[in-house]
Amino acid sequence: MLTALCRRRVVARALSAAAAQPKRAFGSVAVDRDDQTISAEAAENKYIVKTYNSNGVRTKKGLVITHGKGPYLFDSHGNKYLDFYSGIAVTALGHADPEVARAVADQAA
């Protein structure tokens, strides 16, 4: 039951996140949501939060994640981030999903 639920959630969230992409990349040039042409590197810096570099050292000072809901994380300043870093010691189920929590609790009982 949990496996099927997980698959449905992962697919639904992936499709939802793909539909909400803020930019379209064309080679080394990207167009952001305001139709402004920017370099791919500038778009990456603008839209992707790199919390750790290759040495495991935090690269964004002051970033404090306070909570998550669905596919999003929220920081202490109220900024919303799409959490697409699943796969490295984590799952792609989203955050604080009541249906997943209920399924896990039922199986653990």
DRENTORKOL-3810 file (N, C-alpha, C; in nm, 4 decimals):
REM DRENTORKOL-3810
@n.u->0.0813; n.v->-0.1191; n.w->0.0000; ca.u->0.0000; ca.v->0.0000; ca.w->0.0000; c.u->0.0862; c.v->0.1262; c.w->0.0000
@n.u->0.1864; n.v->0.1287; n.w->0.0879; ca.u->0.2722; ca.v->0.2462; ca.w->0.0956; c.u->0.3521; c.v->0.2643; c.w->-0.0327
@n.u->0.3989; n.v->0.1551; n.w->-0.0921; ca.u->0.4769; ca.v->0.1641; ca.w->-0.2152; c.u->0.3948; c.v->0.2248; c.w->-0.3285
@n.u->0.2713; n.v->0.1796; n.w->-0.3456; ca.u->0.1850; ca.v->0.2345; ca.w->-0.4510; c.u->0.1543; c.v->0.3803; c.w->-0.4240
@n.u->0.1288; n.v->0.4136; n.w->-0.2989; ca.u->0.1013; ca.v->0.5525; ca.w->-0.2612; c.u->0.2227; c.v->0.6396; c.w->-0.2903
@n.u->0.3406; n.v->0.5896; n.w->-0.2566; ca.u->0.4638; ca.v->0.6645; ca.w->-0.2812; c.u->0.4829; c.v->0.6910; c.w->-0.4296
@n.u->0.4614; n.v->0.5882; n.w->-0.5116; ca.u->0.4765; ca.v->0.6055; ca.w->-0.6562; c.u->0.3810; c.v->0.7109; c.w->-0.7093
@n.u->0.2543; n.v->0.7039; n.w->-0.6670; ca.u->0.1556; ca.v->0.8025; ca.w->-0.7139; c.u->0.1963; c.v->0.9432; c.w->-0.6726
@n.u->0.2403; n.v->0.9585; n.w->-0.5486; ca.u->0.2811; ca.v->1.0905; ca.w->-0.4994; c.u->0.4022; c.v->1.1435; c.w->-0.5749
@n.u->0.4996; n.v->1.0585; n.w->-0.5978; ca.u->0.6213; ca.v->1.1008; ca.w->-0.6674; c.u->0.5883; c.v->1.1463; c.w->-0.8084
@n.u->0.5085; n.v->1.0694; n.w->-0.8802; ca.u->0.4718; ca.v->1.1049; ca.w->-1.0174; c.u->0.3905; c.v->1.2333; c.w->-1.0193
@n.u->0.2933; n.v->1.2455; n.w->-0.9306; ca.u->0.2100; ca.v->1.3663; ca.w->-0.9274; c.u->0.2931; c.v->1.4894; c.w->-0.8963
@n.u->0.3853; n.v->1.4780; n.w->-0.8013; ca.u->0.4677; ca.v->1.5934; ca.w->-0.7648; c.u->0.5660; c.v->1.6288; c.w->-0.8758
@n.u->0.6213; n.v->1.5288; n.w->-0.9407; ca.u->0.7148; ca.v->1.5550; ca.w->-1.0505; c.u->0.6445; c.v->1.6258; c.w->-1.1652
@n.u->0.5244; n.v->1.5806; n.w->-1.1991; ca.u->0.4489; ca.v->1.6453; ca.w->-1.3067; c.u->0.4106; c.v->1.7874; c.w->-1.2683
@n.u->0.3696; n.v->1.8066; n.w->-1.1440; ca.u->0.3320; ca.v->1.9395; ca.w->-1.0967; c.u->0.4519; c.v->2.0338; c.w->-1.0985
@n.u->0.5659; n.v->1.9854; n.w->-1.0509; ca.u->0.6861; ca.v->2.0681; ca.w->-1.0480; c.u->0.7332; c.v->2.1018; c.w->-1.1889
@n.u->0.7246; n.v->2.0057; n.w->-1.2807; ca.u->0.7666; ca.v->2.0300; ca.w->-1.4189; c.u->0.6785; c.v->2.1353; c.w->-1.4845
@n.u->0.5509; n.v->2.1349; n.w->-1.4535; ca.u->0.4588; ca.v->2.2323; ca.w->-1.5122; c.u->0.4827; c.v->2.3723; c.w->-1.4582
@n.u->0.5420; n.v->2.3822; n.w->-1.3399; ca.u->0.5611; ca.v->2.5124; ca.w->-1.2764; c.u->0.7023; c.v->2.5670; c.w->-1.2937
@n.u->0.7778; n.v->2.5124; n.w->-1.3879; ca.u->0.9150; ca.v->2.5576; ca.w->-1.4077; c.u->0.9193; c.v->2.7064; c.w->-1.4404
@n.u->1.0036; n.v->2.7835; n.w->-1.3702; ca.u->1.0085; ca.v->2.9276; ca.w->-1.3914; c.u->1.0881; c.v->2.9714; c.w->-1.5134
@n.u->1.1644; n.v->2.8830; n.w->-1.5755; ca.u->1.2462; ca.v->2.9242; ca.w->-1.6887; c.u->1.2548; c.v->2.8126; c.w->-1.7917
@n.u->1.2894; n.v->2.8522; n.w->-1.9135; ca.u->1.3133; ca.v->2.7565; ca.w->-2.0206; c.u->1.4570; c.v->2.7773; c.w->-2.0682
@n.u->1.5350; n.v->2.6722; n.w->-2.0731; ca.u->1.6753; ca.v->2.6856; ca.w->-2.1123; c.u->1.6925; c.v->2.6515; c.w->-2.2597
@n.u->1.7727; n.v->2.7313; n.w->-2.3287; ca.u->1.8043; ca.v->2.7081; ca.w->-2.4695; c.u->1.9556; c.v->2.7152; c.w->-2.4829
@n.u->2.0215; n.v->2.5997; n.w->-2.4740; ca.u->2.1667; ca.v->2.5979; ca.w->-2.4803; c.u->2.2257; c.v->2.6700; c.w->-2.3615
@n.u->2.3082; n.v->2.7725; n.w->-2.3861; ca.u->2.3697; ca.v->2.8461; ca.w->-2.2758; c.u->2.2931; c.v->2.9733; c.w->-2.2420
@n.u->2.1752; n.v->2.9907; n.w->-2.3029; ca.u->2.0918; ca.v->3.1081; ca.w->-2.2752; c.u->1.9607; c.v->3.0595; c.w->-2.2152
@n.u->1.9083; n.v->3.1329; n.w->-2.1195; ca.u->1.7808; ca.v->3.0964; ca.w->-2.0574; c.u->1.6878; c.v->3.2161; c.w->-2.0603
@n.u->1.5578; n.v->3.1880; n.w->-2.0572; ca.u->1.4567; ca.v->3.2933; ca.w->-2.0513; c.u->1.3825; c.v->3.2747; c.w->-1.9202
@n.u->1.3820; n.v->3.3780; n.w->-1.8347; ca.u->1.3143; ca.v->3.3624; ca.w->-1.7065; c.u->1.1657; c.v->3.3924; c.w->-1.7191
@n.u->1.0922; n.v->3.3876; n.w->-1.6080; ca.u->0.9466; ca.v->3.4020; ca.w->-1.6121; c.u->0.9015; c.v->3.5399; c.w->-1.6602
@n.u->0.9902; n.v->3.6391; n.w->-1.6581; ca.u->0.9575; ca.v->3.7729; ca.w->-1.7081; c.u->1.0022; c.v->3.7913; c.w->-1.8524
@n.u->1.0355; n.v->3.6812; n.w->-1.9200; ca.u->1.0841; ca.v->3.6812; ca.w->-2.0580; c.u->1.2116; c.v->3.7632; c.w->-2.0760
@n.u->1.2928; n.v->3.7692; n.w->-1.9724; ca.u->1.4224; ca.v->3.8352; ca.w->-1.9808; c.u->1.5265; c.v->3.7299; c.w->-2.0173
@n.u->1.6106; n.v->3.7596; n.w->-2.1164; ca.u->1.7153; ca.v->3.6664; ca.w->-2.1564; c.u->1.8332; c.v->3.6820; c.w->-2.0617
@n.u->1.8761; n.v->3.5702; n.w->-2.0036; ca.u->1.9911; ca.v->3.5699; ca.w->-1.9136; c.u->2.0750; c.v->3.4471; c.w->-1.9454
@n.u->2.2001; n.v->3.4473; n.w->-1.9000; ca.u->2.2852; ca.v->3.3312; ca.w->-1.9250; c.u->2.2361; c.v->3.2135; c.w->-1.8416
@n.u->2.2690; n.v->3.0941; n.w->-1.8858; ca.u->2.2297; ca.v->2.9741; ca.w->-1.8122; c.u->2.2905; c.v->2.9748; c.w->-1.6723
@n.u->2.4138; n.v->3.0226; n.w->-1.6598; ca.u->2.4787; ca.v->3.0287; ca.w->-1.5286; c.u->2.4057; c.v->3.1268; c.w->-1.4370
@n.u->2.3660; n.v->3.2424; n.w->-1.4911; ca.u->2.2916; ca.v->3.3400; ca.w->-1.4104; c.u->2.1558; c.v->3.2840; c.w->-1.3695
@n.u->2.0917; n.v->3.2115; n.w->-1.4602; ca.u->1.9621; ca.v->3.1503; ca.w->-1.4278; c.u->1.9788; c.v->3.0458; c.w->-1.3186
@n.u->2.0850; n.v->2.9665; n.w->-1.3278; ca.u->2.1102; ca.v->2.8652; ca.w->-1.2248; c.u->2.1317; c.v->2.9314; c.w->-1.0893
@n.u->2.2112; n.v->3.0378; n.w->-1.0861; ca.u->2.2361; ca.v->3.1081; ca.w->-0.9603; c.u->2.1098; c.v->3.1735; c.w->-0.9055
@n.u->2.0219; n.v->3.2177; n.w->-0.9951; ca.u->1.8991; ca.v->3.2850; ca.w->-0.9530; c.u->1.7947; c.v->3.1868; c.w->-0.9004
@n.u->1.7844; n.v->3.0688; n.w->-0.9619; ca.u->1.6747; ca.v->2.9776; ca.w->-0.9313; c.u->1.7127; c.v->2.8537; c.w->-0.8509
@n.u->1.8409; n.v->2.8210; n.w->-0.8378; ca.u->1.8815; ca.v->2.6996; ca.w->-0.7674; c.u->1.9638; c.v->2.7368; c.w->-0.6450
@n.u->1.9199; n.v->2.6899; n.w->-0.5289; ca.u->1.9931; ca.v->2.7144; ca.w->-0.4050; c.u->2.0918; c.v->2.6002; c.w->-0.3856
@n.u->2.2181; n.v->2.6331; n.w->-0.3868; ca.u->2.3216; ca.v->2.5324; ca.w->-0.3633; c.u->2.3605; c.v->2.5431; c.w->-0.2163
@n.u->2.3027; n.v->2.4583; n.w->-0.1344; ca.u->2.3281; ca.v->2.4708; ca.w->0.0089; c.u->2.4638; c.v->2.4165; c.w->0.0508
@n.u->2.5220; n.v->2.3246; n.w->-0.0272; ca.u->2.6533; ca.v->2.2694; ca.w->0.0057; c.u->2.7384; c.v->2.2642; c.w->-0.1203
@n.u->2.8677; n.v->2.2902; n.w->-0.1056; ca.u->2.9566; ca.v->2.2728; ca.w->-0.2198; c.u->3.0116; c.v->2.1303; c.w->-0.2175
@n.u->3.1045; n.v->2.0987; n.w->-0.3048; ca.u->3.1553; ca.v->1.9612; ca.w->-0.3147; c.u->3.2290; c.v->1.9159; c.w->-0.1890
@n.u->3.2729; n.v->2.0097; n.w->-0.1054; ca.u->3.3410; ca.v->1.9746; ca.w->0.0196; c.u->3.2444; c.v->1.9603; c.w->0.1364
@n.u->3.1143; n.v->1.9770; n.w->0.1115; ca.u->3.0162; ca.v->1.9650; ca.w->0.2180; c.u->3.0029; c.v->2.0902; c.w->0.3030
@n.u->3.0610; n.v->2.2009; n.w->0.2568; ca.u->3.0552; ca.v->2.3262; ca.w->0.3317; c.u->2.9361; c.v->2.4076; c.w->0.2827
@n.u->2.8617; n.v->2.4655; n.w->0.3762; ca.u->2.7459; ca.v->2.5471; ca.w->0.3379; c.u->2.7915; c.v->2.6645; c.w->0.2520
@n.u->2.7185; n.v->2.6910; n.w->0.1434; ca.u->2.7564; ca.v->2.7997; ca.w->0.0542; c.u->2.6602; c.v->2.9173; c.w->0.0588
@n.u->2.5401; n.v->2.8995; n.w->0.1122; ca.u->2.4464; ca.v->3.0116; ca.w->0.1221; c.u->2.4331; c.v->3.0499; c.w->0.2684
@n.u->2.4992; n.v->3.1572; n.w->0.3068; ca.u->2.4967; ca.v->3.2000; ca.w->0.4462; c.u->2.3583; c.v->3.2509; c.w->0.4833
@n.u->2.3169; n.v->3.2182; n.w->0.6026; ca.u->2.1897; ca.v->3.2673; ca.w->0.6523; c.u->2.0697; c.v->3.1844; c.w->0.6118
@n.u->2.0893; n.v->3.0795; n.w->0.5330; ca.u->1.9768; ca.v->2.9957; ca.w->0.4916; c.u->1.9411; c.v->2.9011; c.w->0.6053
@n.u->1.8218; n.v->2.9193; n.w->0.6597; ca.u->1.7720; ca.v->2.8318; ca.w->0.7659; c.u->1.6358; c.v->2.7806; c.w->0.7213
@n.u->1.6284; n.v->2.6519; n.w->0.6898; ca.u->1.5020; ca.v->2.5909; ca.w->0.6494; c.u->1.4201; c.v->2.5673; c.w->0.7759
@n.u->1.2982; n.v->2.6195; n.w->0.7784; ca.u->1.2144; ca.v->2.6074; ca.w->0.8980; c.u->1.1108; c.v->2.4972; c.w->0.8887
@n.u->1.0609; n.v->2.4694; n.w->0.7690; ca.u->0.9599; ca.v->2.3645; ca.w->0.7546; c.u->0.9396; c.v->2.3317; c.w->0.6074
@n.u->0.8673; n.v->2.2235; n.w->0.5848; ca.u->0.8350; ca.v->2.1827; ca.w->0.4492; c.u->0.6889; c.v->2.1462; c.w->0.4385
@n.u->0.6345; n.v->2.1629; n.w->0.3200; ca.u->0.4959; ca.v->2.1248; ca.w->0.2923; c.u->0.4898; c.v->2.0808; c.w->0.1470
@n.u->0.4517; n.v->1.9543; n.w->0.1265; ca.u->0.4486; ca.v->1.9029; ca.w->-0.0101; c.u->0.5877; c.v->1.9065; c.w->-0.0707
@n.u->0.6036; n.v->1.9564; n.w->-0.1929; ca.u->0.7345; ca.v->1.9586; ca.w->-0.2572; c.u->0.8165; c.v->2.0835; c.w->-0.2235
@n.u->0.7704; n.v->2.1639; n.w->-0.1289; ca.u->0.8356; ca.v->2.2915; ca.w->-0.1002; c.u->0.8990; c.v->2.2955; c.w->0.0380
@n.u->1.0067; n.v->2.3729; n.w->0.0490; ca.u->1.0712; ca.v->2.4052; ca.w->0.1751; c.u->1.0575; c.v->2.5550; c.w->0.1959
@n.u->1.0544; n.v->2.5978; n.w->0.3213; ca.u->1.0412; ca.v->2.7392; ca.w->0.3540; c.u->1.1539; c.v->2.7782; c.w->0.4481
@n.u->1.2123; n.v->2.8975; n.w->0.4251; ca.u->1.3206; ca.v->2.9420; ca.w->0.5118; c.u->1.2696; c.v->3.0397; c.w->0.6170
@n.u->1.3610; n.v->3.0844; n.w->0.7016; ca.u->1.3241; ca.v->3.1717; ca.w->0.8130; c.u->1.2799; c.v->3.3102; c.w->0.7676
@n.u->1.2986; n.v->3.3426; n.w->0.6404; ca.u->1.2536; ca.v->3.4713; ca.w->0.5865; c.u->1.1228; c.v->3.4580; c.w->0.5091
@n.u->1.0653; n.v->3.3371; n.w->0.5079; ca.u->0.9392; ca.v->3.3148; ca.w->0.4380; c.u->0.9540; c.v->3.2821; c.w->0.2903
@n.u->1.0783; n.v->3.2678; n.w->0.2416; ca.u->1.0995; ca.v->3.2314; ca.w->0.1013; c.u->1.0626; c.v->3.0855; c.w->0.0793
@n.u->1.0084; n.v->3.0552; n.w->-0.0380; ca.u->0.9629; ca.v->2.9208; ca.w->-0.0731; c.u->1.0579; c.v->2.8621; c.w->-0.1772
@n.u->1.1021; n.v->2.7387; n.w->-0.1545; ca.u->1.1946; ca.v->2.6705; ca.w->-0.2438; c.u->1.1346; c.v->2.5379; c.w->-0.2882
@n.u->1.1515; n.v->2.5037; n.w->-0.4150; ca.u->1.1112; ca.v->2.3726; ca.w->-0.4646; c.u->1.2198; c.v->2.2735; c.w->-0.4244
@n.u->1.1834; n.v->2.1708; n.w->-0.3494; ca.u->1.2795; ca.v->2.0723; ca.w->-0.3007; c.u->1.2880; c.v->1.9570; c.w->-0.3996
@n.u->1.3873; n.v->1.9605; n.w->-0.4868; ca.u->1.4024; ca.v->1.8540; ca.w->-0.5848; c.u->1.5321; c.v->1.7763; c.w->-0.5650
@n.u->1.5855; n.v->1.7793; n.w->-0.4439; ca.u->1.7095; ca.v->1.7080; ca.w->-0.4149; c.u->1.6872; c.v->1.5703; c.w->-0.3550
@n.u->1.5785; n.v->1.5048; n.w->-0.3865; ca.u->1.5570; ca.v->1.3707; ca.w->-0.3327; c.u->1.6501; c.v->1.2726; c.w->-0.4023
@n.u->1.6768; n.v->1.1643; n.w->-0.3354; ca.u->1.7583; ca.v->1.0607; ca.w->-0.3952; c.u->1.8880; c.v->1.0357; c.w->-0.3221
@n.u->1.9357; n.v->1.1307; n.w->-0.2436; ca.u->2.0583; ca.v->1.1108; ca.w->-0.1681; c.u->2.0188; c.v->1.0979; c.w->-0.0210
@n.u->1.9954; n.v->0.9758; n.w->0.0211; ca.u->1.9573; ca.v->0.9434; ca.w->0.1592; c.u->1.8219; c.v->1.0018; c.w->0.1991
@n.u->1.7407; n.v->1.0368; n.w->0.1019; ca.u->1.6063; ca.v->1.0877; ca.w->0.1300; c.u->1.5087; c.v->1.0289; c.w->0.0288
@n.u->1.3810; n.v->1.0545; n.w->0.0493; ca.u->1.2797; ca.v->1.0077; ca.w->-0.0449; c.u->1.2172; c.v->1.1254; c.w->-0.1168
@n.u->1.1381; n.v->1.0958; n.w->-0.2180; ca.u->1.0717; ca.v->1.2002; ca.w->-0.2966; c.u->0.9230; c.v->1.2046; c.w->-0.2641
@n.u->0.8885; n.v->1.1913; n.w->-0.1379; ca.u->0.7480; ca.v->1.1881; ca.w->-0.0973; c.u->0.6938; c.v->1.3258; c.w->-0.0629
@n.u->0.7776; n.v->1.4247; n.w->-0.0569; ca.u->0.7322; ca.v->1.5561; ca.w->-0.0134; c.u->0.7429; c.v->1.5664; c.w->0.1377
@n.u->0.6946; n.v->1.6760; n.w->0.1894; ca.u->0.7065; ca.v->1.7039; ca.w->0.3319; c.u->0.5683; c.v->1.7159; c.w->0.3941
@n.u->0.5528; n.v->1.6590; n.w->0.5119; ca.u->0.4319; ca.v->1.6740; ca.w->0.5939; c.u->0.3052; c.v->1.6289; c.w->0.5220
@n.u->0.3128; n.v->1.5203; n.w->0.4481; ca.u->0.1946; ca.v->1.4704; ca.w->0.3782; c.u->0.1129; c.v->1.3833; c.w->0.4732
@n.u->-0.0115; n.v->1.4213; n.w->0.5024; ca.u->-0.0906; ca.v->1.3459; ca.w->0.6001; c.u->-0.1228; c.v->1.2032; c.w->0.5552
@n.u->-0.1415; n.v->1.1815; n.w->0.4264; ca.u->-0.1739; ca.v->1.0475; ca.w->0.3774; c.u->-0.0544; c.v->0.9530; c.w->0.3925
@n.u->0.0645; n.v->1.0026; n.w->0.3633; ca.u->0.1850; ca.v->0.9214; ca.w->0.3796; c.u->0.2088; c.v->0.8934; c.w->0.5278
@n.u->0.1941; n.v->0.9944; n.w->0.6130; ca.u->0.2127; ca.v->0.9760; ca.w->0.7573; c.u->0.1153; c.v->0.8722; c.w->0.8122
@n.u->-0.0074; n.v->0.8764; n.w->0.7651; ca.u->-0.1091; ca.v->0.7807; ca.w->0.8094; c.u->-0.0719; c.v->0.6383; c.w->0.7656
@n.u->-0.0267; n.v->0.6227; n.w->0.6412; ca.u->0.0118; ca.v->0.4905; ca.w->0.5911; c.u->0.1305; c.v->0.4347; c.w->0.6690
@n.u->0.2287; n.v->0.5180; n.w->0.6993; ca.u->0.3447; ca.v->0.4741; ca.w->0.7769; c.u->0.3014; c.v->0.4353; c.w->0.9182
@n.u->0.2167; n.v->0.5169; n.w->0.9804; ca.u->0.1688; ca.v->0.4875; ca.w->1.1160; c.u->0.0899; c.v->0.3572; c.w->1.1194
@n.u->0.0074; n.v->0.3335; n.w->1.0187; ca.u->-0.0713; ca.v->0.2097; ca.w->1.0124; c.u->0.0193; c.v->0.0875; c.w->1.0012
@n.u->0.1241; n.v->0.0990; n.w->0.9187; ca.u->0.2137; ca.v->-0.0146; ca.w->0.9000; c.u->0.3034; c.v->-0.0364; c.w->1.0213
@n.u->0.3346; n.v->0.0694; n.w->1.0937; ca.u->0.4213; ca.v->0.0581; ca.w->1.2109; c.u->0.3464; c.v->0.0045; c.w->1.3329
@n.u->0.2144; n.v->0.0140; n.w->1.3309; ca.u->0.1350; ca.v->-0.0290; ca.w->1.4480; c.u->0.1292; c.v->-0.1788; c.w->1.4604
END
